[in-house]
Amino acid sequence: MDIQENIVNKVAQSGLVSFDFAELYPQGERILYDIKDNLFHGLMLREKDFREFVKEHNWEQYSGKHIAITCSADAIVPTWAYMLLANRLAPVAKTVVFGNLELLETILFERELEKLDIEKYRDQRIVIKGCGEIAIPESAFIDLTVRLTGVSKSIMYGEPCSTVPIYKRRD
């Protein structure tokens, strides 16, 4: 008996456009700069000591990195202290934000999505890949969905072989 089967890749023939956030992932090390290490007895910031630290610190070690500035101690830190740090980090770091690493990741993806040519998704059936080795902030999925809703024919979440429908334009 001769049985010949043609294997048909229905996913490839479906016309679905796959969107993978991993392709947008901003490269570079993420660092949390915690100003608590600059507090006197972990309670307060002494201006003279802090200005001396800022002057003497090796800021080049942050070159090309994404930095989130925060204070994890229960202390009142004047705004100017964060501004001094930002002023020294800005010339060397790729990114400087106030907040934790989660907020840093959110902002990095926001910036990448702002650069995205959304028109290439016009009238397309989009599948936003949901699983991967890189942790993607929920906010990035929301931001992308908002952007695609205005132009795409449909939006699905998951993998092309198993999707969850999110949006379908009614023509």
ChimeraX attribute file (.defattr): number of C-alpha atoms within 10 A of each C-alpha:
attribute: neighborCount
match mode: 1-to-1
recipient: residues
	/A:1	3
	/A:2	4
	/A:3	5
	/A:4	6
	/A:5	6
	/A:6	6
	/A:7	6
	/A:8	8
	/A:9	8
	/A:10	10
	/A:11	12
	/A:12	11
	/A:13	8
	/A:14	10
	/A:15	11
	/A:16	16
	/A:17	15
	/A:18	16
	/A:19	19
	/A:20	15
	/A:21	22
	/A:22	14
	/A:23	7
	/A:24	15
	/A:25	15
	/A:26	14
	/A:27	11
	/A:28	13
	/A:29	12
	/A:30	17
	/A:31	16
	/A:32	17
	/A:33	19
	/A:34	15
	/A:35	19
	/A:36	19
	/A:37	13
	/A:38	17
	/A:39	19
	/A:40	12
	/A:41	9
	/A:42	13
	/A:43	14
	/A:44	16
	/A:45	20
	/A:46	13
	/A:47	13
	/A:48	8
	/A:49	13
	/A:50	18
	/A:51	14
	/A:52	10
	/A:53	12
	/A:54	16
	/A:55	12
	/A:56	9
	/A:57	11
	/A:58	10
	/A:59	16
	/A:60	12
	/A:61	11
	/A:62	20
	/A:63	17
	/A:64	17
	/A:65	18
	/A:66	24
	/A:67	26
	/A:68	22
	/A:69	21
	/A:70	18
	/A:71	20
	/A:72	12
	/A:73	15
	/A:74	10
	/A:75	13
	/A:76	11
	/A:77	18
	/A:78	11
	/A:79	8
	/A:80	10
	/A:81	17
	/A:82	16
	/A:83	12
	/A:84	14
	/A:85	18
	/A:86	19
	/A:87	13
	/A:88	17
	/A:89	23
	/A:90	16
	/A:91	15
	/A:92	17
	/A:93	19
	/A:94	17
	/A:95	21
	/A:96	21
	/A:97	19
	/A:98	17
	/A:99	16
	/A:100	18
	/A:101	19
	/A:102	12
	/A:103	15
	/A:104	22
	/A:105	21
	/A:106	15
	/A:107	17
	/A:108	20
	/A:109	22
	/A:110	16
	/A:111	13
	/A:112	14
	/A:113	17
	/A:114	12
	/A:115	9
	/A:116	12
	/A:117	8
	/A:118	15
	/A:119	13
	/A:120	10
	/A:121	18
	/A:122	15
	/A:123	14
	/A:124	17
	/A:125	20
	/A:126	24
	/A:127	24
	/A:128	23
	/A:129	18
	/A:130	16
	/A:131	14
	/A:132	10
	/A:133	6
	/A:134	9
	/A:135	12
	/A:136	18
	/A:137	16
	/A:138	9
	/A:139	15
	/A:140	19
	/A:141	17
	/A:142	11
	/A:143	14
	/A:144	19
	/A:145	18
	/A:146	11
	/A:147	17
	/A:148	21
	/A:149	16
	/A:150	14
	/A:151	16
	/A:152	21
	/A:153	18
	/A:154	21
	/A:155	22
	/A:156	23
	/A:157	21
	/A:158	16
	/A:159	17
	/A:160	19
	/A:161	9
	/A:162	11
	/A:163	15
	/A:164	13
	/A:165	13
	/A:166	14
	/A:167	17
	/A:168	13
	/A:169	13
	/A:170	6
	/A:171	4
